[in-house]
Every structure is written in C-alpha cells, then in structure tokens.
C-alpha cells in the first residue's frame, strides 16, 4: 500500500479517505477479475454445449478499515463519519477510487451492502471496521475522463445554387468529423453535453450510422446533457430536469 491511496466518494460529492498514510489504513479484497455467467445451448445429439452469450456478475469488495484515535470522543466521531459516508440514502452509489504511486487512478461504482461492522468497541485507541461493498457493474474505469470538445464555427460565405431572390445572414454551424480512440477493454457509454445557443443539434456515429438529434432550440447559457448508459439513458438540462421530449424520433 506504500504510495497508494483509497478514497470513497459519496453520490453527493463527499470524500472519505480510507488511507492517508498517517492515521488511516485499509486492506481491500475482491478486486480481481469478476465472475462470469454463461448462457449455452445444446442441439440435437450435440455432445457439448455452445456458448451463446455471457455476462459479468456483480463483485463484492471487502474493506478492512483501521483508524487511530486518541480519545473516546474521537473514536465515536470517526465511527459516525464512517457510517454517515456509507449510508444508502445519500442519493446514489459511491465511487471507490484507487490512486497508484505511478499516477494511474481507477474507480468503481459501489453500494454498501449493509452498515459497517465494528470489531472492538472497547478499544477507543483504534477504530476497526469491516465494510462490504457491492459493485453491480464490476468493471473498473479510469478516474480521468476521456473528453472531446467540438467548437462551432461561423459560416459567412454560404453559397447555394439558386437564382431566386434570397437573403442569408451569418449562420453558426458545427459540422466536424473526428476519430475518437477508446483505450479501454470493455464497453463504455459516453455522456454528451451541448451548450447553447442552437436551433437544433445532431450527433452521428459514422461507424454505426446511429444518430441523436435534439429538435428544440436553446439560448446562450443553456445546456443539454445526454447520458447513454444502458438502463439509465436520460436527457436533462443544466438543472437536471428531464428534456427527453426534445429528442427527434426515431433517432
């Protein structure tokens, strides 16, 4: 653990260090490869089974947590902070983050599987607790997000092959193709963020041909966020209010 740091981050952004190289220490288990469940079929007179698909199983991560305390009051304060950080009603999952000495950093989304259990309530000089964390998505991801920014450009010399009397003002357009290289080994689902003003906006995956188009105009200062995580797809504004009705079907 020398030079490594473990942090729990609550859904509402509170950081709870599990290690600080001074008074806190933690030993974690269950961070190897996750379990796999296979679906198979066996045809008529087939001697073996054929795998048709597979899925990852949730993983359980155990945390043996230890924190030094000087007084009984400090013991109870530390204990209360740990319980408060891991309570299930903080608005969503926690992120268990792992920072390595070489600069690499990974995280996984977890819930506390019940409250912490405490080893010895009589010894006030040290708080010892066991946390059981469950990760329904067992894949670790990089703490550092991969982002791509696209900037609109103004087209002042727009020419159309027409002879009718026609007047066009300056049009702000964004039409850019970019190859994005994903370095991960498991599927990841992007979050798209659009900033106004625009009359309508569309993003097309050139590889798959899939398109997402929002047909309602927004003004300067407004934004739209599209989360493409399966089972949790959403379109919201800057205040986290639903804007799914702005999606142009059948995109």
N, C-alpha and C positions, 0 to 999 in steps of 0.2 A: 504493500500500500504506500510505500515511500514515494512522495511526489504526486500521488493521485488523490482526487477529491470526489466525494459523493454528495450530491445535493438532491433533496426532494423539493419540487416546486409545485405549489398548490394551484388549483384551477384559477384562483383569483390573484395569482402572482406572488404569493408569499414564499420566500426561500427559507428552507430549513436545512442547514448543513448537517450531514451525518458524520463528516470528518472535517477537522480543522487543524490537525497536526499539533494541537495543544491540549484541549480538554475533551475532545470528542473523537470517538473511533468507532468503526463499523466493519463487520465482516459479512460479506454477501455471498449467497449461494443461489444457483439456479439460472446463471447467465450463459449457459452453453447453448447448443443448438436446441430449438424447440421440438416438441413431439410432432409427429405427422400421422394423419389418418388417411387411409387409402380406401377408395371405392373400387370394387372389382366386379367383373362378370365372368361367368363360365359358360361357354357354349356347349351344345350337344356333343357328348363324347370327348370334350376337351379335357386333357389330362391336368391342366393347370389353370390358373386364373389370369385374366388380363386386367391390368390396372387401367381404369378409365379416367380417373381424376384423383387428386389428392388435395388435402387442406391442412393448414397448420393448426395445432391445438394450442389453447391458452397455456401460458407458462406461469409458474409460481416462483417468486423470488423471495428468499428469506433474508432478513437483515438482523444480525446480532449487534445491537447498539449499546454503546457504553459512554457515559459522560461523567466526568469527575465533578463533585460538588463539595463545598466547604461547610455548609450548614444545612440543617433540616429544611429551612425555608427555601434555600436554593434548590434542594432536591425536589420539593413539591412544585416549585415554579418551573423547573426544567421538565418535569413529568407532565404538567399541564400544557406546556407548549407543544410537546410531542403529540399528546392526544388531540389537541386542537388542530395541529397541522395535518393529521391523518384522518380526521373525521370525514365521513362520506358525504355530508351535505354542504360541501364547500362549492358546489356548482358544477362539478365535473371531475375528470380524472386528474391525478397528479402526474408529473413527469419526473422520473428517476434519471438524473443526469450523472454521467461518469466522465471526469476530466483526467486525461493522462498527462504525464510529465512531458511527453513529446509534442503536446499541443492538440492531439486528437481528442474529440469530445463526442459522446454518443448519449442518446436518451431513449426512453421507452415510456409509453403511457401505461399507468398502473392505477389500481384502486387498492385501498387497504382492505384485506379480507378479514374484517373484524377489527376490534381495538387491539392496541399493543398489549402484550402480556409482560408483566414485570417480574423479575427473577427474585429479588430480595428487598422487601420493603423496610427491613430493619436497618440495613446498612446505608445511612444517609450520605456517606462519603462518595458513593458512586451510584449512578442511575444505570441499571441494566434492564434492557427491554428487548423483546423479540417481536419483529414486525413480519407479517406475512402479506406480501403484495401479489396481486394477480394481474397479469397483463393479457387481456383478451386478444389483442394484436401482439403476438410475441416477437415481432421484428424490431430490432434497434435501428434508429435512424441517426443521422448526423445532427448535432446541435446547431451547426451552422447551416442555414438555409441556402439553397441554390436559387438565386434570383436573376431574372432577366427584365430589363427596363426598355420599353419602347416609347419613343417621343414623337409627338405629332409634328408635321411639317406643314407650312402654308404654301399652297399652290396658287400663284398669282397669274400664271400664263396658261390657263386651262383653255384648250382649243377643241372644238367639236366640228365635225364635217357637216355643217348645216348652213343653209342660206337664209333661213327665216330671221327676221329681226329678233335678236336675243341679247340680253344683258346679264352678265355673270359677275358677281363680286368675288372677293378673295375667299377661297374655300380652305378650311383646315382639314387635311386628310392624313390618315395614318394607314399606310399600306406597305408593310415591310415583312419580308420573309427572313427567318433566322433559324439556323440549325442549332438545336439545344442538345448537348451531350449529357446524358444521365449516367453517373458513375456508380450508381447503386446496383445491387444484385437481386433485389426484389421490387415488385411494382410499387411505384409511388404516385400519388394523385395530387396534381397541382392545385394551388389556390390562385385565382385570377383576380386582380384588383384594377379597376378602371376609375380614372379621375376625370371629372367634367372640365370643360363643357363638351358635350357631343349631342348630336341628334339621334344617332343610333350607332351601335358598335358591334363588331363581329370578330371572332377569333376562329380560325380554321386550322385543324391539324392536317397538314399536307399529306402526311403518311397514310392516315386512316380516312381522310375526307370528312371527318366529323366536324361540325361547326356549332358554335354557341353564338347566338345573336340576341342582343337586347335592343328592343324597339322603341323604348321611351326616352325622350331627351332629358338630360340633366344639365344643371348650370355649374359654373365655376364654384369650387368648394365642395361640391357633392362627390360622392364616390360609391361604387358598387363592388361588392366582394362576392366571388363565386367559389365555393368550396366543393371540389369534385370527389371527395372521399365517399366511396360506396356506402350506402346506408345512411349517410349523413349529408347528402348533397343539399346545398342551400344557396340562396341568393339574397343578400342583405345590403342595406345601405350603411353609411358610416355610424349610425346609431344602433346597429344590429337589428333593424326592423326588416321584416320579410318583404322582398321585392320579386318573388318568384313569378308574379303575373307579368313582369316585363319581358320574360323570355318569349322569343318568337318561335312558335311551334311550326314544324315538328323537329326543330333543332335538338 
